Amino acid sequence: MVAELKPLLETDVARRFGTAADEARVRRTAAALEANGITVLRAADAAEAKRIVLGLIPEGSQVHHGASMSLDASGITNEIDNSGRYEPIRARILSMDRKTQADEIRRLGAAPDVMLGSVHAVTETGSLLAASMGGSQLGPYVSGAGRVILVVGTQKIVSDLEEGLRRIDEYAFPLEDARAQAAYGIHSGVNKVLIINREIMPGRITVVFVDEVLGF
C-alpha cells in the first residue's frame, strides 16, 4: 500500500520520511525511549513483529486497535479479530449502531486490556507522535488502556518534535488521506495530535521497532 501511494509524494519527502533508519539511529532512539519509561523490542520484519506482539497478549484479553496499516500489513489485525483467541473490541464496535449505541461504543473503546496501534513519528530523544482524524485511539494510548503495544517501522524515526510534525503533515497525512478516500470515500485530517514524552507506569507502553518500512 505504501509503495502504491508513494507517487503522491515529492521524491525528497518520500526518501526523507520513507526510508528505514540505520542501526545506529535505531539504537540511539531505542535507548532514549527506554530512558523515558517505554519498553522497546526489535523485529527484523513484519512477520517477526506479529510473533512478538501476539506473544505479549494473554489469550482471552480484551484487545482494541485503531485503523492501522502497520497492524494490517503484519497480519496482526486479522489474528486479533478472527482467531478466536481474544476478545476483539474493534470488531464488536463495528457491529454496533453508532446512532443508538454511541455511548456504549465510546465506553467500550476507552479502556481495553490491551490497545494495539502505531504512531507516525518517533524522535531520537524518545518521544512518540500520533495524529488522528477522530482521536478514538488516543485516549487509550494516553491512559485508558491497561497496556499499549505499538508496531513501528524504523522509517518513522525523526530527529525531534519539529521534524516529527513535518513527517505527519508532509508524508503520513497525504498517504492516509488517499487511503481514506479509496477505502471510505472521505478525506482524512490531522485533527488531533498526541505527543507522549514519557510513560510513568513501567511496562505499560511497548514499542516494537520493525527494521523495514511498515505503515505510514
N, C-alpha and C positions, 0 to 999 in steps of 0.2 A: 504493500500500500504506500509506504513512504517513497519508494522508487517511482511509482506511478505518478505521484503528485509533485515530486521534486521539480519537474519542468515549470511549475508555477513560480518558482523562486529564482531570484538572481543568482548567478553562479557563485559569486563570492559569499553570499549569505548561506547557500546550501553547503558550501565547503566549510565555512567557519563553524556553523552550528550543527552540521550533519555528519561530522567525521569522528569516529571513535577516538577517545583520548589515548595517549601513550601511557605506558606502565608507570612512569614517574608521576605523572599528573594524577592518575587514579589513586596511587598510594598516598600522595600528599592530601588529596581530598578525603580519602577514607580515614586517615589519621585525624583530620580536622573534625569530621563527623563524629568519630568516636570520642573525641575530647568534648564534644557538645552533647554527649549523652545518647547518641544514636548508634545503634549496632550496625556494623557493615559486614556483609558476606559477599563473596565473589563467585560469579558463574562464568564459565567460558563462553556459553551460548544460551539461547532461549530454552533449549531442552534441559540443560542443567539447571537453569533458573526455575523451571517448573518443578523439578525434583526437589530442589531446596525449599521452595515455598510450600509445597504440599507436605513436606516433612516437618514443617513448623506448625501445622494446624491440626489439632486433635480432631479425630472423627466425631461427628455429631455437633461440632461448633456451629453457632450462627455466624455465617460469613457473608459480608456485603462487599460489593465493589461497584465503582462507577464505570462509565463507559471508558475503556482504556485500550488503545491499540497495542500497548505492551503486553497486557494480560491476554488479549485475543490472540496475538501472534505467537505467544508462547504456549498456548493451549490451556492456560490456567483457567480462563473463564469457562470453557466447556467442562473442565473437570469439576469445578465448583458447582456449576448449575445442573449437571447431568449425571454425575457419578453415583449419586445416592449416599455418598459418604458424609455429606454436610447438610446443614440447613441453609439453603441459599436465599438470602434476603432479597436480592435484586430480582430474581425470578418471581418471587412472591409479589413484590411490589408491582411488577409489570402486568400481573394478572388482575390487579385491583382497579377499581373505578376511581380515577383522580378527582372526580366531582363529588361523589358521595362518600369517599373514604379518604379524603385528603389528610385529615388529622391523624388517622391510623397510619397512613403511609409515612407521614413526617416522623411520627414517634418510632416506627419500626426501623427506619433507616438511620436514626440519630445515634444509636448506641449498640452496635453489634459487638459480639465477642471479638471478632476479627474483621478489620477493614483492609481490603486489598486495593492497590492502585499504583499510580506512578506520580511523578512530578515533571515539570517542564524544564527545570534547571536546578543544578546543584553547584554551589560555589566552592571554590578551593579553600575558603575559610570555614566551610562546614554549615552552610545554610541551605534550606530546601525552599524552592518556589513552585507553587502550583496555581494555575489560572483556571477559571471555570466560568461558564455562562450562567448556570443556575446556582451553583455553590453547595449542592446537597452532600457532596463528598467531603467538603472542607471541615464541617463541624466534627465528624468522626475522626478526621486526621488530627485536629487540634486537641480534643479531649474526650469525645464521646465514645470512641471505640476502646475496648479493653486492650487491644493490640493492633498495631498498624504495620503492614508489610508492603513496601514499595519496591517495584521492579523497575530498574532504571538503566537504560543503555548509557554507556560512558560518553556518548556524543553530547550528552546533556550537561557535562561539566563545563563551567564557565569560571572566569576569574573572580567576579564579585557580583554584588546585587545589581549594579547598573547594567552589567553585561547580561545578567540573568533576565532582567526585564526586557532588554533588547531581543534576547532569544525568543521570549514569548511573543512579542509583537511582530518581529520580522520573520520568524521561522515557524514556530509552533502554531500560531493563530492562522496564518494563511492555509496551512495544511489541514488543520481541523475544520476550518470554515468550508473548504472544498469537500471534505469528507461528509460534513453535516448536510450540505446541500445535496450531495449524491445519495446519502442514506435516508434523510428525513425530509428533504425539500425545504429546509430552513437554513438561515445563516447562524453561525455561532457568534460568540462575543467574548471579549476579555472583560467581563463584568465584575469579577471578584478575583483578587489575587491574594493568596496566602503565603506568608513568609514564616518559616519555622527556623529560629536561630539556635534553639536548644530544647532538649527534652529533659524534664526534671524527674521523670519516673524511669528508673533503669530498666532496660529491656522492652520498653513499650513500643518504640519505633525501630524497625529494622529496614535498612536499605540493602537490596540485593543488586549489586552492580553487575551488569552483563557486559562482557568485553566484545560487544558488537553493536552496530546501530540497530536500535529497537525502539519502536514507537516514535512519537513526535517530540 
